[in-house]
Amino acid sequence: MTEIGFYHLLRTPLEAALPQLLAKTLERGERAVVKAGSEERVRQLDDALWRWGPSNRNDSFLPHGAAADGNAEKQPVWLTAGDDNPNGASFLFLTDGATSDALGDYARCFTLFDGRDEAAVAHARTQWKSWKDAGHSLTYWQQGDRGWEKKG
């Protein structure tokens, strides 16, 4: 079963937290698919990743692509609103309340949700129950003063 981590955003928006998690993914030599809630959101995340850098400088970015870029098999991070995995990723990142019918195709899934949005929190709770009932291994992470803190 897929290992699923819930990442409760409390201090920074998705556009700041996601690149940090993706950078760690790439450091481990893994590939990732990021599933957004819409094509518009894919474009917004694409822009955020082009501008992100380890020191938050505007002259650095995370290597990534989306359907508009092509060459999916060469992209270490693939942005999509669909359930495709054209880059052979083993990590799946779900954003904006997105779900996937292909969880079993990934070793790990990261679902990121905004703790200031009651609907997002309620959706995450529903996902937790559903995925726990399905037998997935679940962990819960919350943004704290020093980064991500694993909670009981």
MOCORJO-V963758 format. One record per run of one state. SS is the DSSP state (alpha for helix, beta for strand, coil for the rest). FROM is the first residue (numbers start at 0). TO is the last residue. If there is no record, write none. Layout:
ss=<SS:SS>
from=<FROM:FROM>
to=<TO:TO>
This chain:
ss=<coil:beta:coil:alpha:coil:beta:coil:alpha:coil:beta:coil:alpha:coil:beta:coil:beta:coil:alpha:coil:beta:coil:alpha:coil:beta:coil:beta:coil>
from=<0:2:9:13:27:31:35:38:51:64:66:71:74:76:80:90:94:102:105:107:114:117:133:136:144:146:151>
to=<1:8:12:26:30:34:37:50:63:65:70:73:75:79:89:93:101:104:106:113:116:132:135:143:145:150:151>
